[in-house]
């Protein structure tokens, strides 16, 4: 499935770091940033989480919730979030249902080895759950700020 501007949030339920089921489509009248990252506790993913945490108050003021998703387990997310003091929700997608719905699993190459992995991507939904912006193949530096700017403009 390919996600396009104007599409609505898929009605998927994933577990948060505490193991509590969370519906992606339940926006509660707030904008929602959904960002996909490759792996807990790796340098780029840690930096990205720290950037979203640093901007937490600004996202909250813009009525925007931030949710990070990776293939890691809920237990891994809990350790990761506690270690770095993340202020947003991390959702576990070990079956890759959300990763497939958002089309973020692609072939990657690392030291000549090909494998399927998560391509760092971010999606911004309005308060009605409609996709307004997407970023694929994200570079971490300055990304959280760009997403915040887009959220404030909605």
C-alpha positions as CSV (number, residue, x, y, z in Angstrom):
1,X,0.0,0.0,0.0
2,X,1.2,3.5,-0.8
3,X,0.2,6.3,1.4
4,X,-0.7,9.6,-0.3
5,X,-1.6,13.2,0.8
6,X,-5.3,13.2,1.7
7,X,-5.4,9.6,2.9
8,X,-6.6,9.0,6.5
9,X,-4.8,7.3,9.3
10,X,-5.1,3.6,9.1
11,X,-7.1,2.1,11.9
12,X,-4.3,0.0,13.4
13,X,-3.7,-0.8,17.0
14,X,-0.2,-1.2,18.3
15,X,1.2,-1.6,21.8
16,X,3.0,1.3,23.5
17,X,6.1,0.9,25.7
18,X,4.0,-0.2,28.6
19,X,2.1,-2.8,26.5
20,X,-1.1,-0.8,26.3
21,X,-3.0,-1.0,23.0
22,X,-3.0,2.3,21.2
23,X,-5.2,3.1,18.1
24,X,-3.3,5.2,15.5
25,X,-6.6,6.6,14.1
26,X,-7.7,8.0,17.5
27,X,-6.5,11.6,17.1
28,X,-8.8,13.0,19.8
29,X,-9.1,16.2,17.7
30,X,-5.3,16.8,17.7
31,X,-2.8,16.8,14.9
32,X,-0.6,13.7,14.9
33,X,3.0,13.2,13.9
34,X,3.8,9.5,13.1
35,X,7.5,8.9,12.6
36,X,9.1,5.6,11.7
37,X,12.7,4.9,12.7
38,X,14.9,1.8,12.2
39,X,16.0,0.7,15.7
40,X,15.9,1.7,19.3
41,X,19.1,3.0,21.0
42,X,21.1,3.6,17.8
43,X,22.8,7.0,17.2
44,X,20.4,8.5,14.6
45,X,17.3,7.1,16.2
46,X,18.4,8.4,19.6
47,X,19.1,11.9,18.2
48,X,15.8,12.0,16.5
49,X,13.9,11.0,19.7
50,X,15.9,13.6,21.6
51,X,15.0,16.3,19.1
52,X,11.3,15.5,19.3
53,X,11.5,15.5,23.1
54,X,13.4,18.9,23.2
55,X,10.5,20.4,21.1
56,X,7.7,18.6,23.2
57,X,6.3,21.9,24.6
58,X,6.1,23.5,21.2
59,X,4.4,20.4,19.7
60,X,1.9,20.4,22.6
61,X,1.2,24.2,22.1
62,X,0.5,23.3,18.4
63,X,-2.1,20.7,19.5
64,X,0.2,18.0,18.0
65,X,1.0,14.5,19.4
66,X,4.2,12.8,18.4
67,X,4.3,9.0,18.0
68,X,7.5,7.0,17.1
69,X,7.2,3.6,15.6
70,X,9.8,0.9,15.0
71,X,9.9,-2.9,14.7
72,X,11.3,-3.2,18.2
73,X,9.4,-4.7,21.1
74,X,7.4,-2.8,23.7
75,X,10.0,-3.8,26.3
76,X,12.8,-2.4,24.1
77,X,10.8,0.8,23.7
78,X,10.4,1.1,27.4
79,X,14.1,0.8,28.0
80,X,14.9,3.3,25.2
81,X,12.3,5.9,26.4
82,X,13.4,5.6,30.0
83,X,17.1,5.9,29.1
84,X,16.6,9.1,27.2
85,X,13.6,10.6,29.0
86,X,11.4,10.7,25.9
87,X,8.2,12.6,26.3
88,X,6.2,11.1,23.5
89,X,4.7,7.7,22.7
90,X,6.7,4.9,21.2
91,X,4.7,2.1,19.5
92,X,5.9,-1.4,18.8
93,X,5.4,-2.9,15.4
94,X,7.1,-6.3,15.5
95,X,4.7,-7.7,12.9
96,X,5.4,-4.7,10.6
97,X,1.7,-4.0,10.1
98,X,2.1,-0.2,10.4
99,X,5.4,-0.3,8.5
100,X,3.7,-2.0,5.6
101,X,0.6,0.2,5.7
102,X,2.9,3.3,5.5
103,X,5.2,1.7,2.9
104,X,8.4,2.3,4.9
105,X,10.0,-1.2,4.6
106,X,12.5,-1.1,1.7
107,X,15.7,-2.8,0.6
108,X,18.7,-1.2,2.2
109,X,22.4,-1.9,1.8
110,X,24.9,-1.9,4.7
111,X,28.6,-2.8,4.0
112,X,27.5,-4.6,0.8
113,X,24.8,-6.7,2.5
114,X,21.2,-6.2,1.3
115,X,18.3,-6.5,3.7
116,X,14.8,-5.2,4.2
117,X,14.7,-2.4,6.8
118,X,12.7,0.7,7.9
119,X,13.4,3.8,5.9
120,X,13.3,6.8,8.3
121,X,10.0,8.5,7.4
122,X,7.6,11.0,9.0
123,X,3.9,11.7,8.4
124,X,1.9,14.7,9.6
125,X,-1.9,14.3,10.0
126,X,-4.4,17.0,10.8
127,X,-6.9,16.8,13.6
128,X,-9.3,14.8,11.5
129,X,-6.6,12.2,10.7
130,X,-6.0,13.3,7.1
131,X,-2.4,13.2,5.8
132,X,-1.1,16.7,5.2
133,X,2.7,16.2,4.8
134,X,5.2,13.4,4.5
135,X,8.9,13.1,4.7
136,X,10.7,10.0,3.4
137,X,14.4,9.1,3.6
138,X,14.7,11.6,6.5
139,X,18.0,13.0,7.6
140,X,17.9,13.6,11.3
141,X,19.6,17.0,11.6
142,X,16.9,19.7,11.6
143,X,14.0,17.3,10.9
144,X,12.0,17.7,14.1
145,X,12.2,21.5,13.6
146,X,10.8,21.1,10.1
147,X,8.0,18.9,11.3
148,X,7.1,21.4,14.0
149,X,7.1,24.2,11.5
150,X,4.7,22.3,9.3
151,X,2.5,21.3,12.3
152,X,2.2,25.0,13.4
153,X,1.2,26.0,9.8
154,X,-1.8,23.6,9.8
